[in-house]
């Protein structure tokens, strides 16, 4: 009898230790909420070995990411990505992979060939009144379309074991075969990650840009950003920025800049997502007529086409910038309304010497109360960027 009772007791213990997969999965999610990432990773690993579920492997990868076992998390995320999951899942995985490679240290580079229909931003309306008299603007230089090349080289590295401090730097250049249009720039960033997931970080940055061999501007700023995902599937991004910009040649436009941006996107099907953004910026210039306030709105749609295995994104933005006082030369308050539309195509699996091609078409139109600020511009480019 004692042996029978002992056998029944052991069977009861074994049954209690073997939970149904759904219950064990929910327990793993609860461990994540409790921030016991090591226990969550062990739980999901056991469950994946028992079920082979990609959903479980995804959570196992996320647990390792939060545990900051980046090497293991990258292996798991890439394995899930190889199964061609829905767009929302692949976008999320790429977000994690990008964040991890940035913290571990990486080198990015890209090259592009571009055709700009109006690189000098020559006004489309060339007759205007100045002090009540009619004038006609005749460009003294070539105002036609030009071909140009662009490059960017950037590196990043985590500075501490917890990978909360990250330093990054980049150099860029644009060449159109004409000295006055060529640009070179450098940007530097130091980031402190206040929170790993959802991501919250503080970034201190500096950028300087030269054009035509002379200083164009110097810009230093700080950014506080936060990413949040809701149970309904919305992904929200908040960004607050403040900085100082200086123009060596046009010192009267030197300004303090404050801006805020709110962006959100949501998957609407297995292959598509939609998003929007709202923005506000205020520039306080050294001379008040050049101070301004800008509001902006934007919409974007992303679609993954299985027939051509490509990611397609269409984005539209509209901004309205109004200056604080009348322009001292033209005597009217400058008010710009700018519309931009861009279409980008990125093949998901095509690689050329380790580089991913991206084809982009864009149109830009600016309507202003200052005739010399009206312009139209079209840009077409083919970029090759490092793939991971």
Residue, then its C-alpha position, 0 to 999 in steps of 0.5 A: x500500500x505504501x508503495x502504491x501511495x508513493x507511486x500515486x504521489x510521484x505521478x501527481x508531482x510529475x503532472x503538476x510539473x508538466x503544464x500545458x504549453x499555453x499555461x507555460x507560455x503565459x507564465x513566461x510572459x509573466x516572468x518578462x513583466x516581472x523583469x525576471x529575464x533569465x527565468x523567462x529565457x529558460x522557460x521559453x527555451x524549454x517550451x520551444x524544445x517541446x513545441x518547435x513554435x516560432x512564436x515561442x522562439x520569438x519570445x525566447x529571443x526577446x527574453x535574451x535581448x532584455x537579458x542583454x545576451x545579444x549574441x544568443x538573441x541575434x541567432x534566435x531573431x535571425x532564425x525567426x526572420x528566415x521563416x518570412x514572418x508577417x511584416x509587423x513581426x519582421x519590422x519588430x525583429x529588425x528594430x531589435x537587431x538594429x538596436x543590438x548591433x548599434x550597442x555592440x559596435x558596428x560600421x555602416x556605409x552607403x553609396x548612392x547615385x542621384x539625379x536632382x532636378x533642382x540642386x540649387x533650389x532655383x525659384x520656379x516663379x522669377x518675377x516679384x516686387x521689391x519696394x513696390x517695383x517689378x523685378x525679374x530674377x535671372x539665375x547667373x548659374x546653370x539651373x538645370x538638373x544634375x547627377x551627383x554621388x553621395x556617401x556616408x560612413x558611420x560607426x558606433x560602439x557601446x562604452x560600458x558592460x551594460x551597453x547603456x552608453x553608446x558613442x557614434x560618429x559619421x562622415x558624409x559627402x555629396x558631389x555634383x561635379x561643381x564645387x559650389x554644390x559639393x557638401x561634406x559633413x561630420x556628426x557626433x553622438x553620445x547616447x545614454x539608454x535610460x531604458x532598454x525596452x521599451x526604449x527610452x534614451x537621451x542623446x547629445x549630438x553635434x553636426x557641422x556641414x560645409x558647402x562649396x568648401x566653406x562652412x555652412x552651419x554648426x548645430x549642437x543639440x540634445x534629444x530625449x526619445x521614447x518608444x512605446x507599444x500598446x496591446x492594440x498593436x500601435x507603436x508610438x515614438x515621442x521625440x523632444x529636441x533642443x539645440x543651437x544652430x550657427x551659420x558663419x556666413x549668415x549670423x543674423x539667422x543663428x537660432x535656438x531650435x526646439x522641436x517635438x515629434x510624435x509618430x505612430x504606426x500599426x500593422x493592418x495586415x500580414x503584409x502592410x502597415x500604416x503610420x502617421x506623424x505630427x511635428x512642431x518646431x520653433x526657431x528663435x533667431x538672433x534677428x526676430x524676422x528670421x524666427x519662425x514656427x513650423x507645424x508638420x503632418x505626415x502619412x506613410x504606408x509600408x507594403x511587403x510584396x511577395x511577388x517581387x520579394x520587396x519592401x515598398x514604402x510611400x510617404x507624404x509630409x506637409x509642413x507650414x513654416x511662418x516667420x515672426x515678422x516681415x522680411x526686412x528686404x521684401x517687406x512681407x511675412x514669409x510663410x512657406x507651405x512645403x509638400x513632399x512625397x517619396x516612394x522607396x523600393x527595397x528588395x528583401x533578399x537581393x544583395x550586391x557584395x554585401x550591400x542592399x539596393x534601395x531605389x527612391x523617387x521623390x517630389x518636393x514643392x514649396x509655395x511661399x509668400x516670398x517669390x524667390x522661395x517658391x521652387x519645385x524639385x524632383x529627386x531619383x536615387x539608387x542607394x547601396x547600403x550595408x546589409x546585416 
